[in-house]
Amino acid sequence: MKKEAFIENERKTISALDHQNIIHFEAVNWDATYVKKNGSTYQTIAFTMEYAERGNLYEYLDQAGAFSEDVVRTYFQQLIEGRR
């Protein structure tokens, strides 16, 4: 599958998701310019997603450390509900 077709398929799939536990897709920029820390740039494709004010699960896990089994069960249930 060509890169553009793969990305368009991802965009359609993400756009179709609508659940309170899923960050929403906003837009795609097919010709975005990425600026590296050293000042060099390159062209890329960028997805714009809903802003997660309180961060995401990975950031929380990084700060909180390993979750208890009860917490993991709660988050897993939310992930499963997001599939519907």
Summary of the structure (lengths in Angstrom):
residues: 84
radius of gyration: 16.5
end to end distance: 27.0
largest distance: 45.9
contacts: 145
relative contact order: 0.15
helix: 42%
strand: 24%
